[in-house]
Amino acid sequence: MRDAFGKFRTPYYYYDTQLLGETLAAIKSETDKHEGWHLHYAVKACANPKVLSQIQQAGFGADCVSGGEIRTCLKNGFPASEIVFAGVGKADWEIELALEAGIQCFNVESIPELEVIAEIAERMGKVANVSFRINPDVGAHTHAHITTGLAENKFGIAKEDMIRVIRVARQMSGIRFVGLHFHIGSQILQMDDFQALCFRVNELQDQLEAEGITDVKDINVGGGLGIDYQNPDGHPVPDFKAYFDTYAKYLKLRPGQHLHFELGRAVVGQCGSLITRCLYVKQTATKEFVIVDAGMTELLRPALYGAHHQIQNLSSTSPERTYDVVGPICESSDTFARDCQLPLTKRGDLIALRSAGAYGETMASQYNCRELPAAYTTEDLNL
Ligand SMILES: *Cc1c(COP(=O)(O)O)cnc(C)c1O
């Protein structure tokens, strides 16, 4: 084990392609039970080319939030017709790129955005498929920074404005209204939250029907299913059955309607680790620090959200001690864990930060003029 992980210069991301395969199979086995259900992997979770192409080959489409992500998906084999495009601030060049490629659908978040898409589509002689992202005003039991479905969040169109925007869209020649889109947040582990979304969607669908709007082809419920950061080996594959069963049980689709999902974290989160090395062990009056060669530049989540990642020393089985594990970056928030238990750790030990497959590599930066991290798979390490 140690020899395999010691083969490459640290820090680097390691993706367990076998676990990714098992995760994708677990998702498919649930969704294949239902006709008209579609999966769009949320690319912002992890855009590593090998990971992307494995997900594409498993039959997923893509959910993109930028022109760069659309380009990356097209380059890695996703057909444009399987790509949906969300985001509160789509730039003109991104809209042009998406129309040129012929993506499946824009998830539109405001009337000003709708007007710009209509104008660009008309100029290009195209028609843009549009779903409206409705803010369902449904809370989620997760970190405040990653709830997106409350009235106070910047995302989506107020549900009170839904009928009006659909009527506006139907007047526009560059626009084809196809459906409704929702996304309530991320790292959600309570199925009640998804159930609350189902009830809200049912309510909105009843309102539409009462207004004579019966041409809603697509319902897109976004993503947000969480993973077990405390115990990655106990729950390597998230509980997809509970998640999809919630929608099957509570969401009332109209005949012929298609249901779309945009999972990100739950697909890739447990499949990635950040592999780093202990540079120094430093004793101060009150603390013992393990200083590693990865920092917030490679894995931002602990600094950004106070997120927890399990830390494993791959080189030591000695009795445990209490350490703070910190990176080399010139910021006090560059801390991976405080007062955590690790086997006696020495310079040169290999350390894994687990559950780092989602929002890890994609959030890496070059702060302090550092290089972006490398990434290897199970095959690269001959594991
Ligand atoms: C981020 C995002 C997702 C994926 O969220 P996860 O929590 O990673 O599943 C899905 N849809 C939209 C619109 C997003 O912005």
The ligand as a Gaussian input file, in Angstrom:
#p B3LYP/6-31G(d) Opt

LIG

0 1
 C      -23.752000      22.163000      -7.341000
 C      -24.988000      21.832000      -8.045000
 C      -25.426000      20.521000      -8.093000
 C      -24.727000      19.370000      -7.412000
 O      -24.775000      19.425000      -6.029000
 P      -24.215000      18.198000      -5.153000
 O      -24.485000      18.609000      -3.773000
 O      -22.775000      18.074000      -5.449000
 O      -24.984000      16.983000      -5.554000
 C      -26.580000      20.256000      -8.811000
 N      -27.257000      21.237000      -9.438000
 C      -26.851000      22.513000      -9.400000
 C      -27.638000      23.542000     -10.114000
 C      -25.711000      22.861000      -8.702000
 O      -25.328000      24.139000      -8.656000

